Amino acid sequence: MHATRVIGRTTRFRWVVLALIFLEYLVVCADRANIGVALPFIRKEFHMSNTEAGALASIFLFAYLDKCGRLSVDTSQFHRHARRR
């Protein structure tokens, strides 16, 4: 079987997608880091117990894991399409 060559103009779309993925990771990591800094102030203002503060931090953790899981699935799609060429 001979490899077929894709003829056409390459675009910068892949770099735009990569930049958007990078920005999304940046926002998610900033949120994750900031919750640790803000949590003592949130606890004090809303009179939260350690259990309630832990539950709040867990919500952010699960949102972070959900976002990272979806991004890893999304990037695996690029590898599958790249192997076909």
MOVEN-V780406 format. One record per backbone hydrogen bond with DSSP energy under -1.0 kcal/mol. CO is the residue of the C=O (numbers start at 1). NH is the residue of the N-H. If there is no record, write none. Layout:
# MOVEN-V780406
CO_NH ; CO_NH
This chain:
# MOVEN-V780406
12_16 ; 13_17 ; 14_18 ; 15_19 ; 16_20 ; 17_21 ; 18_22 ; 19_23 ; 20_24 ; 21_25 ; 22_26 ; 23_27 ; 24_28 ; 25_29 ; 26_30 ; 27_31 ; 28_32 ; 29_33 ; 30_34 ; 31_35 ; 34_38 ; 35_39 ; 38_42 ; 39_43 ; 40_44 ; 41_45 ; 42_46 ; 43_48 ; 49_53 ; 50_54 ; 51_55 ; 52_56 ; 53_57 ; 54_58 ; 55_59 ; 56_60 ; 57_61 ; 58_62 ; 59_63 ; 60_64 ; 61_65 ; 62_66 ; 63_67 ; 64_68 ; 65_69 ; 66_70 ; 67_71 ; 68_72 ; 69_73 ; 70_74 ; 71_75 ; 72_76 ; 75_79 ; 76_80 ; 77_81 ; 78_82 ; 79_83
